[in-house]
């Protein structure tokens, strides 16, 4: 047998070995672009006998490598939102009163798309969010409830996502993390709760459909922590003492025994969604999901006399000009949204309530028009 390694000093032999390696990759249907680090190349000879019993020498080559994906994806993995250090505030008691206050924050649909210059454009309305934060500081509520869909997460939805909306999830996570910090800063002593909506539910569904091995993964030796690929973990809700209530559509929050807050799963395009809830609910309910301001009441005759319940939606904090992907929105040939105003209204709900006795409550909605709102004679304007 010849010394194959010594023969590699000859250019024609080196070319033959390389050709054999390429043939090997082709036979195994391995794309050369998928090869990462090459750890070993083996060249050797084997001896066999043909049908006539004569010896035949075969030059063989083998390659040992790791695939390009072995070291992780090339695209940026979604990380937690930024850690924000809030200013230290002196603790003080809230105003004592028989009645308490709750601010109800509807669907913000936090997200982004890329404009023609490549810059990120928000699908949420920053001016509306600014007014909400100012109102919270003014009202000094005991409770702040986000009804859900604060995140849009179009990349994880079941609908086609154009390139303009792709690779924007990290920016949305960062902005939602900032919102948690802003809410805590505006209401340092309030209970803040965030209900899961159908858009937050996109993340676990996406994992179950595309990366089930990543579903439920937690930090090592932290079994009670949030799974790392979840909204409450990525948005650092524990850092800002924001309670997250998963489980859409079952998640809810009872303000008192007569008023419940949900995200909602009903939509009546041709009329008032509120009447659907009035016909199905036994108590008053505030809901989101539809992005429209609605309030309706229904009185039923009971054994003790009349019994009146309410169903109300405070609207949304999303932009209403068609940039939020929906069944009625459209895009140009570059995949960027076309202006088309939805039948949506921006607003915020404020509830004055008692959590004992008769559990009375009074609901008010503050509509927001182009960065302007008014609550009990006080104007709120976004700069």
N, C-alpha and C positions, 0 to 999 in steps of 0.2 A: 504494500500500500504506500502511496505517496504521502509526504508530510504536507497536509492541506494548509496548515498555518503558515509554513514557509512559502507555499505557493502564492499566498495572498500578497506577497511583496510584488507580484506581477500585476500590473493594472488590469489586464484582461480577466484575471481570476477574481479580483475584487469586484469588477463589474458583474461577473457571473453570480457571485454570492449575493450581491445587492438585488440582482434580478430575481434570484430564488426567494429572497425575503419578500419582495413585492408580490410574487406569485402566491406565496403562502398567505399573505394578507387578503388577496383577492379571493382565494379559495374559501377563506373563512368569513367572507363578506364584512371585512373590517375596513372602514374608511381611514385612510392615513391621517385625516384631520382629527380623528378621535384619539390618536395616540398622545399620551402625556409624557411622562418620564420613562425612558428606556433603561431598565435596570441590568439587562444582560442580553448579549448576542452570542449564540453558540454555533460553532461550525465543526462538523465532524464527518467521518466517513463510515459507511457500513458495508459489509460484505455479504452477498447472497449468491445462491446458485441459480442459474437459469434452467430451462427445461432439459438442456443437453448435459447438465451437471457441471458446466463451466462456471468459474468464479467471476462475479461482476462487482465492481466497486462503485458505490453511490456516494456522491457528495451531498451532504445534508446541512441545512441551516435552520436555526430556531431563534425566535426573538421573545424576550420576556419584558412586558411593559405594563404600566398602569394607565387606565383611561384618563382622558382629560378631566372628567367629572369627579375623579377620585379625590381631588383636593378641594372640592366644593364648587358651587356654581360661580360663573363669571359675573352674573348680575348681582346687584347689591341686595342682600337679604334684609327683610324688614326688621328694623331695630325699634327699641323703645323710643318714645318721644324724648325731647331734651329734658334734663333735670333742671327745674326752675327753683331758685331759692327765693322764697317769699319773705318780705320784710317782717320783722318781729313786731307784733302788736300787743299792747297791753290788754289783758282780759277784762271785759266789763260785762255786766249782766244786760240782757235785752230788756226793753221796756216791759214792765209788768202790766198785763191787761187780761181781762176775761177772755178776749179774743186774740187769736194768733193769726199769722199771715203765712201764706204759701205762694211762691212764684212758680208758675208752670211754664216751662220752656219747651216749645214745639220743635219739630223737625228742622235741623240746621243744614243737613245734607253736606257736611264738610267734605270738600274734595277739590280737585283741580283739573284743568286741561291746559294744553300748551297752545299759545297764540302763534301767529305767523312768525313772530320774532323769536319763538322758542321759550318765552317767559311764561311762568305759571300764572294762570288766571283762575280765581276761585269760583266754585259753583255755589258756595255759601255767600251770604251778604254780610260783609264786615261791618257796614254801617248799622244794620239791624242788630247784630251782636253787641255793638258798642252801646246802643240804646238800652238793650236788655241789662247789661252790666251796670249802667247808670241807674236804671230803675231799681235794681236789686239793692244798690247802695242807699237809694232814697227810701225804699220800703222797709229795709232791715227785716227780712222775713225770718221766721223760725225754721222754715223748710223750703228747699228749692228742689223741684222735681223736673228732670229732663224726660220727656215722654218717649224718647228713642229716635232712631234715624238721625242722630247727630253726625254720624259718618255716612257717606254715600257708598264708598267701596265699589265703583263700577267694574274694576278689574276682576272682582270676585263674583260678579253677578252671572246670571245664566244667559244674558243677552250679549250680542257681539259688541266688542269695545274697539273703537277706532284708535289709530296710533296717537291721536291728540290726547287721549285719556290714559294711555298706558304709562307705566312706570311713574305714577303719581301717588301711589298708596302711602309711601313713606312721608311725603309732604303732608298728606291728610292726617296721618297719625301724629306728626309733630304739631299740627295746628290744633287737633283735638286735645293733645296733652296740655298745650298752652291754655285752651279753654277751661280745662279742669283747674289749672292754677289760677286763672282769672276769676272763676266762680268762687273759689275758696278765698281769694283776696277780697272780693266784693261782699261775701257773706261769711266772715271768719268764724261766726258762732252758730251758724245754721247747720241743720242736717241736710246734706246734699245727696240725692239719689238719682241714678241714671238707669232707666228701664231699657232693656234690649228691644230694639225694633227689628223689623224684617231686614233692614240693611245691615245692622250689626250681625244678624244671623247669617249673613252671606259668608263670613269668615269661617265658622266651623263647617258649614256645608261645603265650602270650597276645599277645605282640607280633607273631608271625608270622600269627596269625589276625585281628588287629584293627588293627595299625599296623606293617606290614612295613617301611615307610620308616624307622622308628626302630630297627629291629633292627641291632645291631652298631655303632651310632653311638658315637664316641669323642671325647674332647677334641681340639681342633685341634692338629695337629703332634705327637700322642702315639700313634703307631700301635701301640706295645707295651703301652699301658694297657688296663685292662678297659673294655669298652663301658659307657656311663654308666647304661643301664637293665639292670643285672645285679646279682645279690645281692652279689658281692664288692666291687663299686664302691660301691653304696649303703650297705653295712655297714662301709665303711672298713677292710676286712681288711688291706690293705697297711700301714695306719697302725699296726696292732697285731701285725704279722708273723704273721698267720693265713693259712696256705696254703689256697687253695680248689681243689678238684678237681672240675671240671664233668664232664658227660657221663653222667648217670644213664641206664641202670643199669650202665654199664661202669666207672664210677669205683670205685676200690678203694684200699686201703692194706695193704701187707704188713708186719706187725710183725717177722716173721722168715721163714725159708724154709718154715715149717710152719703159719703162722697168717695168715690174710687177713681184713681187715675190709671189709665192703660195706654198702650201705644195704639191698639186697635187693628182690626183686620177686615173692616167693612168699608166698602166704597160704593156709593150710589151716584153715578155720574149724572144721571138725569134729574136728580133732585137732592133733597137733604139727607145726608147720611145720619144726621142726628135722630131722625124718626125711626131708623132701623134700631138704634140703641134703645130708644124710648119704648119700643115694642118688645124688646128682649131683656132689658135690664130691670131689676127690681129696685135698684137704688140709683142715685144720680151718678153720672160718669163724665169725666173729662178725657178726651181721646186725641190722638194725633193721626198721622198716616195720610190724611187726605189733603193737607196743605191749604185748606180753606177755613175761613172763620165762619163758624156756625154756632148758634145757640137756640135750643128749643125746649119747651116744657110740655109735660103731659100730666093731667090730673085724673086720678082714678078714684072711684068710690070704694071706700074701705069700711070695715065694721065700725070703726071709730069716727068715720066722716071722710072728708076729702084727703087724698094723699098725692102730693105733687112731687115729681122728680124732674131732673134737668139732664140734658145731654149737650155737651159743648166741645168745640174744637177751637183752640186759640190761633190756628193758622200754621205758619212756618217761619223760619229764618233763612230759608234758601232764596237764591235769586229766582225771579219769576219770569225771566226773559228767554227761557228755553235752553239754558246751558246745563241744567240738570238733566241727564239722560232719562227720558220717559217715553211712553208709548206715543206721545204727541210731538216730541221734539224731533228736529231734523238736523242733518249735517251737510256741509258742502263736500266737494270732491276730494278735499284734503282731510276730511273727517272732523272738521271743526264745526261747532254748533252754529246754527242759523237763528237769528233773533225771531222768536215767536212767543208771544206772551201767553202764559198759561192762566187758567182760571184759578189762580192761587192768590192768597192774601197773607201778608206778614203780620205778626202780632204776638202778644204774650198774655198769658192768663194770670190773674191775681185773685187769690181766694182769702177772704177773711172768715175765720171759723173758730169754733170752740170744740175742744176734744173731750168734753164732759157734759153733763146735764142733758139738754135736748139736742146737742150736736148740731146747732144751727150753723149755717154758712151762707156767705154771699159771694157770688162770682162776678168778676169784672174782666173784660177783655180790653187791652190797649192796642188798637190797630197801629201799624207802623207804615208810613207812607214816605218812600224815598228818603229814609234817614231822619224822619220826624215822627214824634209821638207825643201824646198828652195824657197825663194821669191826674185826675182830680184838680184840673186847672193849672198844673205845672207842665211846662214844655220840656221835651227832651230832644236834643238835636245832636246828631253825629257830626263831629268836625270833619 
